[in-house]
Amino acid sequence: MRIFVTHGPRSASLLLLMVWCSTVAVFPQSTPPSDPREGTIHPLLKWSSPEVIAETMEEPKYPLSAKKGGVGAELILLVQIDETGSVTSVEVTRTRRVDPETCQPQGKPGEEEASWLTQKNREALAAAAAEAILGWKYHPATRNGKAITSLTIVVVRFCPKGKVMILR
């Protein structure tokens, strides 16, 4: 299992570049796919985005230490999917504090974590999210009809009241 935790302006720039490239290459002005498993298809490049198989989506388990401490966080994860649709790596790129009452994110992504998220809780939340996501299966992304390795972003929100939300 590979879990990466990145910080700093370099990782933010890399994430923004990857999201921008994904948006340009995969999502603009898409036409409906002929096969629903194909995801979003770019009309000129014949690319499709990976689509998670709902039956394989196990929800992350809220770590007991974070739950007892009332720690809530939203993790933005970069997920790599191979040609077979298996998740090969999960990287935590950003975290945000979550309001205990509304379960909505607070502050700006990348805000200084030291004041509200200990390293132990960060690692516990990242490990819980990664463990669940590594078990997911996807219909792989395709380019010109061939399955390819791809990246996607998954957002997992751990709410202080014990609820876990998966946002895509």
N, C-alpha and C positions, 0 to 999 in steps of 0.2 A: 504494500500500500504506500502511495506517495502522497504526502500532504505538504503543501508549500504555504508558508505565511510570508507575505511580502509587505513591505512598508516603503514609504518615501515617494518622491516625485517621479523617479524612474519607473517604478511599478505602475504608478497612476498613468503615466504617459503611455506605457506599453499597453495597459488595459484599454485606454481610450483609443489607441491606434487599432487594436484588435477588434474592438467593438465597431469602430468606424469601417474597417475593412470588411467585417462581417455584414454590416448594414449595406455597404456599397455592393458587395459581391452576391449576397444572398437574398436580401429582402426588398429592394426597391421595386415598386410598381409590379408586383408579382401577379401572375395569372393563376387561377385556381388549378390545382394539380388534377391530372386525370385519375391518379391513384391516390386516395387519401393518405396512404402511408408515405408518400413522397414529400410531404411538408410543403414548404414555400419554395417555389421554383422561379429563378431569374429567367426572364424570357429570352435573353440573348446567350447567356453562358450555360444554360441547362444545368444549373446547380439546384440542389435541394438541401434544406436544413435538416439536421437530425430531429427526430420526433421521439420522445420518451414513450415507452410502452406502459400505459397506465397501471396494468396489473403488477408490474415489477416495482412500482414506486413505494418503497417502504419509507414511512415517516421517521425522521431522526428521533432518537430518544433524548429527552431533556436530561443533561447530566445532573445528578443529584446535588453535587456541590454548588453548581450555579443556581439550581432551583431553590435550594435552601437559603442561599444568599440573596435571593430576589434579583438576580442578574438577568437582564433581558438584553438581547443583542440581535441585530440583523446582520447576517453574513452574506457577502456577495462572493460567490464562488465561480471560478473558471474551471470548467469541466472538459476534459479531453475524451473523445469517443473514437474508438478505432473502427476499422472497416467492417468488423463483425457486429458492431453496435454495443460492444462492452466498454464500460468506463475504465480508462487506464490511469487517470490522475485527476486529483481535485486540489485546487489551489485557492486558498482564502486570499482575496485581493483587497477587500475592505470590510470594515465593521462599522456599525452605527448603534448608538444606544436606542433602546426601545422604552417608551413610556409605560410604566407599570399598569396604569388604568386603561388606556386606550389601545395599547399594543401597536402604536404608531411610532415610526422612527423619529428620533429627535436629533437635532444638530446636523452638521454637515458630514458627508462621508469623509473618512480620514481624520476627523477631529481627534485631538489628543486623547488616547484611551487610558492613559495612566491613572486618571482621576476616577474612572468608573469600572474599568475592566482589568482584573489582575491577569498576569501571564498564565496562571493555573487555569482560571476560568476560560480564557481565550482558547487555550489548547484543548480543554475539555469540550467546548462547544464546536471547535473545528473538527476534532476527532469524531464526535457524534454525527455531525453533518456528513463528513467524508465517509464514515462507515456505512451509513444508509445509502448514499449516492453511489458508492462503488458497487452496490448490489443491483442498481438499476440497469435495465437493458433499453437500448434505443433502436429504432430503425435508423441505420446510419445515413449520414449525408451522402449525396451522390453528385458527381460531376459527369455530365454526358453519359448518364446511365450506369456509371461504375461507382461502387461504394468507396468512400475516401475517409481518412482520418479528419476529424473536425473538432472545433471548440464551440462550447455554448456556455451561457451564463445562467446560473441557478441562484436564486435568492432564498435563503432560509431564515425565518424570523422566529427566534425563541422568545416567547412572551413570559414575563415574570410570574404570571398566574399559572404557569405550567403548560400552556398551549404552544404548539409548534405549527408554524404555517410555512408552506412551500409556495413561493411565488416564482413564476417563470417569465 
